[in-house]
């Protein structure tokens, strides 16, 4: 159900977004959460004047800012806190417990005891499944609060959080609840009088580190399969977005999860993430984030106890538009592929390759679409783009825009800051981009579309694959043979044909090359949290072998 709702939301985004800017200035509040109805305001295309508009006060209370360790919300061992910010203004929302190595030690000890002595691994798979289902039901019950908190701490549009991401959060846990009692080994025939079986056992204590761009969905991608397999967890939130993970951790308590099974620690990477990745009593670590940080995680895991590692890292995904494309549709899809979630998406279609015969038409229409994009307070109905996550990311994106200008790419639109406070950036489009430019090579993670020209299929495949990344790719064509050629030739973990960013609980996600190790979601994700044990027993006078 949630997968269909996500698909419908994305479909609505594509079909309606051309009219969004025109409709936004006169739109009613219909369809918006009831708690926001009375606060809905007229939405105009974002300009510097819009920075003076009164922002909507998020309709949610912040109730959890401490670590969750062994079933209790507790202060950091040091007593320290750190601020978490509203990216719309740069102002402090709350102060959150600042974890360090001692907090990680306490959390790991709780998780180890819960695994070795607690009821969770010994509980029937059916009972574990019921707890996951109760949690998913609680997520649906508290969907408006979760969406508001996610938007407040992250800056993503509220409608996106409420209508796409929260339903998918619940769907993912319904999905993994269904797997909990279907994980089993095999009986294996052998050359001899032996009974041989394989056991699929939980791996133990899982350390998990999630990013800031999709805090709740990444929580689900990590926590769902780990719990379904019977593991215990120490999860470190992104320091930029700690609030929603702490909120849903409380919901897990309400669902009946035993103490110590899920522990949540907030803090910086070097002071909390590194101790988790290198901890000798952690049996597995999973990380989503940048490729450079992923290398550090892998090294720390290897230098400690050689724990297995799952990595979902960066990308520079090609989006290829062939000469037979419906240009209007292709423009809309390419726009969505790049600008979705403020461009802060690891699989963003950030290299838009367009066939030379339709290149000029595409450029004009892509520019017009970007200019119409509605940027503003993400709590307002009709807003398509909120602020970047923080000042560091804001400045990084602006540096890449300056690099694009300096390298003689053509700035078609955008290129600057919007407003005088917060971290809003104009939707930016570059044409005449070359493969060796920084904006064509590096992961920008912002609202910057780079459009490149190609002549033939072999050429564009070679150029699309000429990157250290291999997370995803998109192809837009009406020719099935062309589509089939691309799906096999492109070196990427996901290839979307005539669509983009289609996610479902059952679809595996992960990358080739330096985009990561392993797969998340679907049946493949279970393997990340299981050990396979072979059990061999002699047979005396067996009736059959």
N, C-alpha and C positions, 0 to 999 in steps of 0.2 A: 504493500500500500504506500509506504513512504517512498519507495523507489519510483513508483508512478507519480507521486506528488512532486518529487524532485524533478523528474522528467518533464512534467507539465509546467512546473515553474520555469525551467530553463527554456522550454518551448515558448511560453508566454513572453519571456524576456526577449527572445529573438523576434517573434512576430509582432510584438507591440512596441518594441523599443524605438522603432523609427518614428513613432508618433508620441513617444514619451515626453520629449521636451516640449512639444506644442501643447500636449494635454496637461502637463504638470502644473502650469501656471493657473489653470482653472479647474483642476481636478477636485472632486469631493473627497470625503474621508471614507467612502464606502470600501469595505474589505480590510481596513486597517484594524489592528487590535482595539477592542473596545476601550481599553484603558488609555489609549492615545487619542480617541476620537475628539474629545473636547479640546485637545491641545494641537490638533492639526492646523497647519498654516499654509498659506499660498506658497507654492514652490516655483521659483524662477531659475533660469540657468545661472549657475554660480558666477558671481563677479566679485570684485573687491568690495563693493558696497554690501554684498551679502554677509560679510564678516561682522557687520554691525547688527544683523538680525538676532533676535532673541532665540537662543537655543532651547530645544525641548528638554525639560528635566526628566531624566529616565525614571519610569515608574517602578522602581525596584529598590529594595533595601539590601545593603551589603551586610551580611550576617556572619560570614566566615572569612577570616583573614589569618588564621593560625594554621600550622601544620596539622595534618591528620596522621597520628601515629598510634598504632595499637588500639584503634577504636576511639581515641580521644583527641579533641582539638586542643593543641598545646602550643605555647610560645616556643620560639627558637631557644636552643640551649644557651646561646649567648645573650638572649634578650633583645637582639637587634631586630629592626624592621627596615623595610625599604618601601619607597613610594611607588604606587602604580597609577598611571595617568589616563586622562581622557584625551584621546588624540584629536578631538575636535578643538580643544583649547590649549592643550599642554598643561592643564591644571591637575593637581593631585586628586584622585578619587578616594584612595584609602592607603593606609600603611599596612604592609603584609609581613608576616614573620619571615626573616631572612635566614635561610638554611645554610649550614656549612657541614663540614665533615662529621661533626658530632651528631648533628641531626640525622644525617644519612646513616651513621652507625646505629642510632636508636631505631630508625625505621627498618633497616635491614634485619636487626635483631628481632624485631616484632614479626617481620615477614617470615624469617627463618623458623621462629617458634610456631607460628601459625601453620607453616607447612609441615614441620616435623612432628608437632604434637597436637595441633588444632584439628577441628572437625572438617575443615574444607576439603582436603584431598581424600579423606575417608568417607565423606558424604557421598551418597549415591549421585550418579550423574543426573538423574531425574530431579533430585532436590536442588542441585546446583542450577539446573535449567530453570526451575521455578523462581529462584531468587533473581536471575537475570531477567526473567519475564516481568516480575514485580517492579524491578528497577525501570524497565522500559515503559511500563504503565505510569510510573511516577514522573518520568521525563515528559510524557504527553500531558499529564496533569499540570505540570509546572512550566509548560512551553513558553508562555508569555514572559514570565520572569527570567527564564534562561535566555531567551532571545534578546531581551532588553539588556541584561548584564553582558552578554557577548558583544552587542553593539557598543555599549558604553565603554568597555575596556579595549575593544579592538578597532572600532570605527567602521565596520562593515554595515551596509544597509540593513535596517531592522526587518524589512520585508523579506530580504534574502535569508536572514537568520531564522525568522519565524516560519516561513512557508517552505523553505528548502532544507536548511541545515538541521534544525531541531527534529523535524520528522525523520530525516535520515539517521540522526543519532538514535532515535528510538528503534528504527528499522534495523540498524546494525545489531543492536542487542537482542531484538527478537530473532534475528538470523543466527547469532551465535548461541542463543539459548536452544535453538533447534539442533545445533551440532553437539551440544554437551553430552547427550546420551547416545550418540552415533559414532563415537570415536572408539575404534577397536582394532585389534591386531588380526593376524592371519594364522591359519594352520598350514604348515609348509611341508610338502613331501620331500623325502631325502633318500639317498642311496644307502639303505641300511635299516636295521630294526630300531628306529628311534621315532619318538613322537616329538615334533618340533613345532613350537608356536612362537609368534612374536607378540610382545606386549608394547602398547603405545602408552608411555608413562609421562606424567607431567615433568617438566624439566627442573622445577624447583622455584627458586626466588628469581623473578624477572625484574630487572631494572629497566625503566622506560623513561625516555626524555622526549617531550612533545614540543612542537613549535608554536608560534604566536599567530600564524595566519588563519588557521582553522582549529582553534583550541579544542572545541567540543568534538568535532569529527575525528581529530587525531587522537583524542582520548579514547574514542570508541574503537578506532582502528587498532590501538595497542591493547587496551584493557579487555575488550570483548573476547578475542581468541585466547588470551592468556588465562582468563577466568574459566572459559568453557573447557579448557584442557586440565583444569584443576590446580593451576599454579597460584602462588601469592606474588604480590607486586609492591615495588617501591617506585612511584611515579614522580618525576620532577617536572613541574610546570615550566613554561617559558616565563622568564622574569617580567616580560612585558604584559602578559595576560594570565595571571594566576587565579582570577576570581571564579570563573565558571567551573574549573576542575574541582575547586573546594566545595562549590555548591552541590555538584552532582555526587561528590564523595559522601556528603551528608544524606543524599537520597539513597545511596547504596546501603547506608546504615539502616534507614527506614525500611528498606527491602529485605533486611535480615542477613546481610553479609556479616560473617563472624569477624570479631576484632583481629586486626593484624593482617587480614587477607589483602586489603588495599590500603596502602599508606601513601600520602601525598605530601611532598615537601616542595616548598617554593624557594627559589634562590638563583644566583648567577651560575653560569656554566663552569667557570674555573673553581668556584668555592663549593658548589653542590653537585653539579653534573659530573665533574671529573672524579670526585670521590665515589660516586655511584658507579661509573664505568670501570673504575679500577678496584672496586671492592672485592676482596677475596671470598666473600660469602654470598656474592651474587652469581647466579648460575647462567644468566643470559642477559644481554642488553639489547634494547631496540631504540633506535634514534631516528627522528625525522628532523631535517634541517639542512644547513649548507654543506656542500661537499668538503670544504676545508675543515669544518668542525667534525664531520664524519670521519675524516682521516685520523683526527686526534682520538676520537672515541674508539676506533679500531685498534690504534696503537696501545691505548690504555688497557683495553680488554686483553690484548695479546701479552702485554708485559706483566699483567697480574696473574690470573688463573686460566688464561687462554679460553675465556668464555665465548661461546658463539655470539655473533652479532648480526642483527638485521638493520640495514640502513636504507632509508628513503631520502634521497638527496636532491641536488639541484637539477635544473634542466634549461635547455635553450631550444624549445620545441619548434620544428618547422611546421608551417601551415601552408600547404601547397594548393594553389588555385590554377586549375588547368584552363586552356583556351575555350573549352566547351562549357564552362561554368555559367550558371545564371548569375550575372554579376551583382545584381541587387541582393540576392540571397547570400552570395559569397561575401560581400562587404559586411553584411550584418553578422554573419557567422564569424568572420575573422575579427571583427570588432569585439564580439563577445569573448572569443578565445583569448584575446589579449587583455582587455580591460576589466574582465570579471574580477571581483574582489580587489579592486584598486590595482590590478596587475600583480597582486601579491599571491601568486599561485605558482607552485613549482613546475607545473606542466603547461603554463601559459604559452599560447602560440605566438612566441615573441620574435620569430623570423617568418614574416609573411612573404612567401615566394609567389610571384604572379607572372603568368606567361606574358611574353612581350606583346602579343597581339591584343591583349585586353588590359595592359598595364596602365596606360594613361587614363582610361575610363575608370579603372579601379581606384587610382590615386584620387581623382576628383571626388568620387563618391565616398571613399574612406575618410577623406578630409571633412566633407560635409557632415558625415555621421559623427565624427569625433567632436566637431564644433557644437553639435546639438546635444551632446551628452550632458545630463543633468548632474551637477556636482554640488554637494551641500551637506547640511545636517543629516546624517544617515537615519535619524529618527523620523524624518519628514517623508510623507508619502510621495512617491514618484521620483525620489532621489536615486540615481543609479550608482553614484560614486561618492564615498566618504573620504576621510583623510587617510594618509599613510599612517603606519602604526606609531612611529615616534620620530623625533628629530634626527636621529642617526640615519634611519632609512630615508627620510625626507631629503636630507642633504646628499645622501648617496645617489638618489635618483636624479637630483638636479645636476650633480657632477657628471653623470652619464649623458644627460641632455647637452651640457656644455661640450662634452667630448664629441658628441655627434655633430654639433655645429662646427667645432674646430676641425673635424675630419672631412668637412665639405659635403656631408649629407645635406639634403634639402629639407629644411624645417617647414613643413606644410602648415602646421598649426600648433598652438600650445607652446610649451617650452618654459613656462614660468610658474611661479607660486600664485595661488588664488587666495585672496583675503590677507589679513594682517595678523591672524593668530591661527593656531592649529597647524596641521600638516597637510593642507590641501594643495594638490598640483593639477595644473591644467592637463586635460587629455592631450597627448602629444603624438604627432605623426611625422615620421621622417620618410622621405622617398630618396631614390638614388643611393641607396645604402649598398655598400660593398662588403664582401665577406670578411675582409681583414680589419674592418672598423670595430672598435670596442663595443659599440651598441649592437653589433651583429654577433659578437663572440661571447660576451659576458652575460651572466644572469642579472638583469637590472632589477627585477622584482618591483616594478612600478608601472604606471600608465603611459608607457612609451612604445608605440608601434613602429617597427622597422620594416619597410617594404622593399623587397629586392626583386630584380627582374631575372627571368630565365627563358631559354630558347627551346630546350627539348627535355624529355623525360630522363634520359641517362645523365645529362648534365645536372639536373636539379637533385637527383638522388645522390650523386657524388657530393654535391655541395651540402645537401641536408645532412649527410652522414659525417661531414668533415667537422666534427665537434667532439669535445671530450665527454659530452653528455649524450644520454639516450633514454630519456624518460618517456616521452610521448611524441606523437606527430599527428597532423591532421591532413586530410586529402579531400579536395572538393572537385568532383568530376561527375559527368553523367555517363561515362563509359565504364562498364563493369570490368573490361579487360585492363583498362588503365588502373582502376582501383586495385585489382588483384596484383598487378605488377608492383604497385607501391607498397601494399601491405606486406609483401615478402622481401622487398628490397630495402626498406627503411629499417635501420637498426635502433629500434625503440621498443620499450616495454608495452606500450599501448599505441595503436594506430586507429584513430577515429576517421571514418569515411562519411563525408557529407553530414557530419555532426562534430561536436567537440564538448569536452568536459561532461560526458555522459558517465555517471558513476552509479553503481549499484552494489549492494552488499556482497553479491556473489561474484562480481568482476574483479579478478586479481589486478593489483597495481604495483608497479615497481619498474626499475630501470635497467638498461644496459650500461656498460662502461662505467663512468664515474657518477652515474645517477643512482647508484646504490647496489645493495646486495639483498636478494630475497624478494618476496612478494607479500603485500598486505591485502587483506580482504579475501573473501572466497575461501574455498577449501584449502588453497595453498598456504594461507596464513597460519593454519593449525600446525603445520610442520615446524614453524618457528618455535613452538612452545611444547614440543614433545620429544622424548627420547625413545628410540626403538631398542627393545631388549629381546634377544633370542634366548629361548628356553628349550633345552634339549634333554629328553628323558628316555632311557633305554626301554624297549618293549620286549617282554618275554612271551615268546610264542604268539605273535600277533596274528589275528585272523586275516588281516590284509595290510598292505603297506601303501 
